[in-house]
Amino acid sequence: MLPEALMALAAAGGAALVAAAATDAWATARSQFGRLLDREGGGRPELRARLDDLPGHLRSVRHLDATRAFWSAQFADLLERDPDAADELRAVLARLETPGPPPPSGAQTNIAHGGATQYITQSGTIHVTQPSSGTAGRDDDTG
């Protein structure tokens, strides 16, 4: 039986693998997890095939919990057979947690002229202001 810390690491590995399958980082994550699972030399072809099929398998949300559990069990088996793999699994998880670029930020300005109506979907903090008196009633096309 694995120590609790290694069981938690295996569970984190399963969760991270499944989460990565739905991101743009999948190719990198797949390669890193694949190398980890192949540590024992040659790997297991059926496990490699499941790894390759993972993004397509996740198209159905009902598979998420079972898929996380499956991969967590695979990592637990690996750690039981090869406790030294824990350091490599931690390293893979650390690389996957490295933050990417910040989300875009900025401002959006919406102006309706001539009694026009705009239907806009936005989120976050929205500030609504009236045009300044110098621009009220002025059409941008007329100068």
DODO-614605 format. One record per residue (C-alpha): residue in three letters; z, x, y. Coordinates in steps of 0.5 Angstrom, whole numbers, plus 500, padded with zeros to 3 digits. Example, Ala and Ser with C-alpha at 12.3 -4.5 7.8 and 13.67 -1.06 7.14 Angstrom:
! residues 2
ALA516525491SER514527498
//
This chain:
! residues 143
MET500500500LEU498503507PRO503504512GLU503498518ALA500503523LEU494504518MET494497517ALA493495524LEU488501525ALA484498520ALA484491523ALA483494530GLY477497526GLY474491523ALA475487530ALA472493534LEU466493529VAL465485529ALA465485537ALA460491538ALA455488533ALA454483539THR453488544ASP448493547ALA452498544TRP451496537ALA446502535THR451507537ALA457503534ARG453502528SER452509527GLN459512528PHE462507524GLY456508519ARG458516519LEU466514518LEU464509512ASP460515509ARG465520509GLU466520502GLY459523501GLY453518500GLY457512502ARG456505498PRO449502499GLU451495499LEU456497505ARG451500509ALA446494508ARG452489510LEU453494516ASP445493518ASP445486517LEU452485521PRO449482528GLY444477524HIS450475520LEU454473526ARG449468529SER454463526VAL461463529ARG464460523HIS463467520LEU467471525ASP474471522ALA472472515THR467478517ARG473481521ALA477481515PHE472484510TRP471490515SER478490516ALA479491508GLN474496508PHE477500513ALA484499510ASP481501503LEU478507506LEU484509509GLU488508503ARG483513499ASP482518505PRO488518510ASP485523514ALA480518516ALA485515521ASP483520526GLU476519526LEU477511526ARG481512532ALA476517535VAL471511534LEU475506537ALA476510543ARG469512544LEU468504544GLU473503549THR470507554PRO468503560GLY461502562PRO459501569PRO462496573PRO460489573PRO455488579SER458485586GLY456483592ALA454477596GLN449471596THR447467602ASN444460602ILE441457608ALA438450608HIS434448614GLY431442616GLY436437613ALA434441606THR439440600GLN441446596TYR444445589ILE447452587THR452454581GLN457460583SER463462581GLY469466584THR471466591ILE466462595HIS467462603VAL463457607THR461458614GLN458454619PRO452458623SER453461629SER451457635GLY446462637THR442460630ALA444453630GLY437449629ARG433455630ASP428456624ASP427463622ASP419462622THR419460629GLY423466632
//
